[in-house]
Amino acid sequence: MDTQNITIDLPKDILLTLNENESELRKQIKISLAIRLYRMQKITIGKAAQIAGLSRYDFEIVLSENEVPISTLTIEDIINDSQKLG
């Protein structure tokens, strides 16, 4: 996967405040960003998993743990799709 580095500025004491190391914080930020973009329907679940650095299956588990629906289909989408089939 080709990657893009993005730098963000955080308070110097953030790692101490959160009791995390830089690697843990980086992972949490990536997962949070992936969840946020997925919830906003800006990216697919596959792309979100890629951003989070997880397999799709593992990302689905993270979504479940955060009470985020795995499917973004609405009831209207399902009804429309079923009408197209019949």
ABEGO torsion letter per residue (X at the ends): XBBBBBBBBBBAAAAAAAGBBAAAAAAAAAAAAAAAAAAAGABBAAAAAAAAGBBAAAAAAAAAAAGBBABABBAAAAAAAAAAAX
